[in-house]
Amino acid sequence: MVVLFGMAACVSAGNGPGIAVKMGVQTFESPVSLRDTTRTRYELEISSQLFADDRLDFALSVGGSSLGTHRDYYAEVVDGALIEESYKDVLSLLDVRLAARLHPFGQDGPLRPYLGAGIGYFWFLDSWSDRYYETIEDPYYPGYYITYADRRKDTDTVADGFFPFVMAGLNVAVSDNAELLFEFQYDIEKEDSGFDFGGPIYMFGARFRF
């Protein structure tokens, strides 16, 4: 009975498993312009309970950014036929990451800094759709036109791979179980197929510990 009461007291103090929602920005080399770009990032995190006198925990998170929609259109007349082609690419960057975090001062006080590092896996995705139209004059009914259409769409993984990262942050307690968080991450060697998505990430969010 005493042990169970003690466990319940620990959980009520806010050192149990947690869930966090974060929003921020990340900066990396644009796969289109090859210049640095900053994009909005969203992230969902699930964290373990705190161990070692509330000084250590582990976090699994899933996050990503939209890299925008890109369109191209071409039209030309070939042998009396009007050829039209349109291309649409919706680019996105997704990743999953696992981190170990050190909380040097535990859960004491309203301000709770932490440091961490981990490994992640990313996917650079291209959800594309192509449309092809060929318009010709009906050979049997002059003045009337026939259009042949072909449409295709799919999602390709353009680049993917493992990458290490480091992080530092500050939790601000707002109740026994809830806290605001301010977090900095830096992705290292987040590269594949000539693309480099490494760089800084700045996040703000809220966490609830059970």
ABEGO torsion letter per residue (X at the ends): XAAAAAAAAAAAAGABBBBBBBBBBBBBBBAAAGBBBBBBBBBBBBBBBBBGGGABBBBBBBBEBBAEBBBBBBBBBBGGBBBBBBBBBBBBBBBBBBBBBBBAAEABEABBBBBBBBBBBBBBBBBBBBBBBBBBBBAABBGBBBBBBBBBBBBBBABBEBBBBBBBBBBBBABAABBBBBBBBBBBGBBBGGBBABEBBBBBBBBBBX
